[in-house]
Amino acid sequence: MADEFDVRVEAHDSEVWVVPVGELDLGVAPELRESLDLALRTDAREVVIDLRELELIDSTGLGVIVDACTTQEGRPPVSLVRGSEHVQGVFNITGLASRLPFRSG
């Protein structure tokens, strides 16, 4: 049985929150990328990726998040809400925790 993965996209005032849920790996990364692409095309002031409901993230998932955080003209800025100790450990080990725009939930 495949692990379950879902992505919720929620409007919070002038922000769009993208909330991946479950295990983010190679097989489901395109689903997150599609949701982020949609969120980044809105007129939101900011896009927030909330990692608190992730159980696992692999290098493909990291790549999707890094791509989304790359500032491009005409796109809203992206920030991240820290995930569980396990998920956050992946960001720490790769050195991305200090390079990506994390914020408080």
HELIX and SHEET records of a PDB file:
HELIX    1   1 ALA A   29  LEU A   40  1                                  12    
HELIX    2   2 SER A   59  CYS A   69  1                                  11    
HELIX    3   3 GLU A   85  THR A   94  1                                  10    
SHEET    1   A 5 PHE A   5  HIS A  12  0                                        
SHEET    2   A 5 GLU A  15  LEU A  24 -1                                        
SHEET    3   A 5 GLU A  46  ASP A  50  1                                        
SHEET    4   A 5 VAL A  78  VAL A  81  1                                        
SHEET    5   A 5 PHE A 102  ARG A 103  1                                        
SHEET    1   B 3 PHE A   5  HIS A  12  0                                        
SHEET    2   B 3 GLU A  15  LEU A  24 -1                                        
SHEET    3   B 3 LEU A  54  ILE A  57  1                                        
END                                                                             
